[in-house]
């Protein structure tokens, strides 16, 4: 186990042609290096597989994970980039909220929602979007799910009101819940 003071972090971003076994290859390379896969987002986008991974370990373990990861992924046509990052810290006094937005797919939804969030000084901790085609009708329905960190001093009522304004303007359903 890595002591808190010796623990370091790297972010891995990778993208390449989708195929079975990519997650196994990178997770095995990380594990063989003795590093830890702490947090990740992985998805197939179009015909490509993309991943964003937070690794932790000693400097030597992270260097080994980078070397092994590149060696495992390069022959598969996967481009990867490793970057040292800071220790993840909880934002003191911030309130975590779950945001869910749905509606008919149209350009500009993400921009409109994130404009409100940014103008109020709220941090987007994670955000995922997708377009789902409804059964029978095939209607493209947009889905946005996000975790927001609302800093102390930002009115939750004002955030709800401003997001509600965007939802009304674009005919969207919106739910903002404080995480338990």
N, C-alpha and C positions, 0 to 999 in steps of 0.2 A: 504494500500500500504506500502511496506517495504522500509524504508529509505535506501539509498545507503550504508551507513556505517553499518547498521544492517543486510544487505542482505548477505546471505551465500549461498553456492552452494554444491550440492552433485550430484554424477553420480550414476545412477542405471544401473546395467547390469542384465539381466534376460534371462533365456532360459528354455524351457520346451515344452511338447507336444503341437502341434498346435490344436486350437479349436476356434470356434467363441466366441467373447466376451472378450478375453484377454486384448485387448487395452482398452475396456470400463472399465474393472475391475481396472486396474492400474491407468488410468486417473481419475476415480471416487475417488479412495483412495487418490490420490494426491490433488484433488480439495477439498475433505472433510477435509483434514488436513490444508487447507489454503495456501498450497505451490503452486508454479507455475511450469508448465512443459514448459521449455524454448526452448529446442532443443531436437530432437530425431531422431533415426534411428531404424526402425523396419522392420523385414522381416521373411518370412517363408523360412527356409533352410532345405532341405530334409523334414522330417516330424516334425521338431521342429520349434517353434517360438522363435526368438531372438530379444531382444530390448536393446538399449543403449539410456539413457535418461539423460538430464541435468535438475536438479531441482533447484529452488531458493526459498528462504523464510528466515524467522527468524530461529534461532537455534531450537526453540520450534516447529515451523511448519515443519521443515525438520525431526525432531525426530518423530513427529506424522505421517508424510508421510511414513517414513521408517516402523514404527510399523503397520500402516494400510496396506501398500503395502505387507509386509510379510504375514499378516493375510489373505489378499485377494488371494495371489498367491500360498501360500503353499498347500492349499487343492487341487489346480489344478495341482500339481506336477511341479510347476515352481520354479526353483532355482533362488534366487536373491542375489545380493551383492550391498551394498551401500558404497560409498566412498566420503569423504569430498574432495573438490577440490578448486582451486583458482578462483578468479574473472576472467572471460574471458576478455582478453585485445586484442585490435587490435595491430598488429605488426606495429609500426610506420615505414613508408618508404617502406613497402612491397607492391608488386603489385599482385593483385589477378588475376589468370588466370584459365580458364576452359580448361581441357585436355580431349580429347575423342580419344580412340584407338579402332579400330575394325579390325578383320581379322579372318582367319580360326583358330579355337581353337587348341591350342598346349601348352604343358607345358612350363613354364618359362617366359611368357609374363610379368606378374606382377613383377617378380624379375628383369628382364632386364630394364623395365621402371623405377622402383623405385631405381635401382642402379644409373642410370644417375641422377635422381632427388636428391638423397642423396649426391652423390659425388659433386654436385654443391651447396650444402647447401640450397636447396629449401625445404620448409616445405609442407607436404601433409596435407591439412586441412580436406579433406574428399576424400574418394575413394570407389567406388562401382564397382563391376564386375558382369557379368552374362554371361551365355552361352545360346544363342537363336538358336533354330533349325529352319532353313529356311523352308518356306512353299514349298510343292511339293518335293524338294530334300532331306529335313531333314538334310542338312549340318549344323554341329555345328559351329556357328559363335560366337566369343568372343567379348565382349563389356566391355571396361573400361572407366569410367567417374570419373574425379577427379577435385578438386579445389586445386590449388597450390598457395602458398604464396611465391613469389619470392622476396628475400631481396634486398635492395638497394645494388648496387655493383655487382650483378650477371647479366651478360649480357643475355638479352632475346634472342638475336641472337644466342649466344652460346648454350643456353638451347634448342632452336629450332633445331639447327644443330645436337646436340648430340641425342636428341629424334628422329630426322629424320634418323640418322644412325641406331638406334635400329629398327625403322620401316622398313627401307630398308633390314636389315639383316633378319628380321623375316616375311617379306612380309605383313606388316600391313599398314592400313590407319591411319593417325594421324592428329589431328587438335588441335592446341594450340592457344586460343584466350584470349586476355586481357579482363577482365570483364569491362563493361561500368560503 
